[in-house]
Amino acid sequence: MSPLRTRMIEDMQLAGLSATTQEVYLQAVTALVKHYRNRSPDQLTEEEVRCYLLAVRQRNARGTFKTCHYGNPVLLPEHAWQGLGTF
């Protein structure tokens, strides 16, 4: 397990997220990583994350988008989420 994934899990535990929510958020980040051909999430730019979220929003139901939107900030660096706001 990568240090980044370990940190994400620890942060979710500190936030008091349920095990089910943690698993769903891990799946959301895994989908983001696969979308960018296995690039580490901490190497993605704000624009790449924005484009990914926009694509998810355009092709999926609101619940899926919310999972991706709220799950990914747990892992990604703070700079990647500045200016994205809440949808």
VMD Tcl script that draws the C-alpha trace (Angstrom):
set ca {
  {0.00 0.00 0.00}
  {1.36 3.41 -0.96}
  {2.03 6.06 1.67}
  {-0.56 8.28 -0.03}
  {-3.28 5.61 0.21}
  {-2.33 4.91 3.83}
  {-2.62 8.62 4.59}
  {-6.03 8.79 2.91}
  {-7.31 5.88 4.99}
  {-5.95 7.40 8.19}
  {-7.51 10.78 7.36}
  {-10.87 9.16 6.68}
  {-10.66 7.31 10.00}
  {-9.84 10.57 11.79}
  {-12.84 12.17 10.09}
  {-15.03 9.41 11.50}
  {-16.18 8.08 8.14}
  {-17.82 4.67 8.19}
  {-16.02 1.69 6.68}
  {-18.53 1.65 3.83}
  {-17.97 5.33 3.04}
  {-14.22 4.79 3.15}
  {-14.48 1.95 0.64}
  {-16.65 4.01 -1.70}
  {-14.20 6.91 -1.54}
  {-11.27 4.58 -2.22}
  {-13.14 3.28 -5.26}
  {-13.69 6.86 -6.45}
  {-9.97 7.62 -6.22}
  {-9.14 4.33 -7.96}
  {-11.41 5.38 -10.84}
  {-9.60 8.72 -11.04}
  {-6.23 6.96 -11.15}
  {-7.39 4.57 -13.88}
  {-8.76 7.48 -15.90}
  {-5.28 9.01 -15.96}
  {-3.55 5.71 -16.78}
  {-2.32 4.92 -13.28}
  {-0.74 8.29 -12.55}
  {-0.50 8.99 -8.85}
  {-3.27 11.37 -7.72}
  {-0.74 13.71 -6.13}
  {0.78 14.23 -9.60}
  {-2.48 15.45 -11.17}
  {-3.08 19.12 -11.81}
  {-6.13 21.08 -10.74}
  {-7.24 21.23 -14.37}
  {-6.96 17.45 -14.79}
  {-9.09 16.87 -11.69}
  {-11.60 19.45 -12.89}
  {-11.84 17.81 -16.33}
  {-12.31 14.41 -14.73}
  {-15.09 15.65 -12.45}
  {-16.78 17.37 -15.38}
  {-16.68 14.14 -17.41}
  {-18.12 12.16 -14.49}
  {-20.84 14.77 -14.04}
  {-21.78 14.63 -17.72}
  {-22.02 10.86 -17.96}
  {-23.30 9.75 -14.56}
  {-26.08 10.27 -12.08}
  {-25.67 12.85 -9.35}
  {-24.85 10.23 -6.70}
  {-21.84 8.97 -8.64}
  {-20.60 12.49 -9.17}
  {-20.96 13.33 -5.49}
  {-18.95 10.23 -4.57}
  {-16.15 11.26 -6.91}
  {-16.29 14.89 -5.86}
  {-16.33 14.29 -2.13}
  {-14.11 11.20 -2.14}
  {-11.21 12.62 -4.09}
  {-10.44 15.67 -1.92}
  {-9.55 13.31 0.90}
  {-6.53 12.14 -1.07}
  {-5.56 14.94 -3.40}
  {-3.33 17.82 -2.35}
  {-5.14 20.93 -1.19}
  {-4.03 22.98 -4.20}
  {-5.88 20.61 -6.53}
  {-9.22 21.58 -4.96}
  {-8.82 25.33 -4.60}
  {-11.34 27.14 -6.71}
  {-13.43 24.07 -7.53}
  {-16.01 24.84 -4.86}
  {-19.01 22.69 -4.07}
  {-21.46 21.64 -6.76}
}
mol new
graphics top color blue
foreach p $ca { graphics top sphere $p radius 0.5 }
foreach p [lrange $ca 0 end-1] q [lrange $ca 1 end] { graphics top cylinder $p $q radius 0.2 }
display resetview
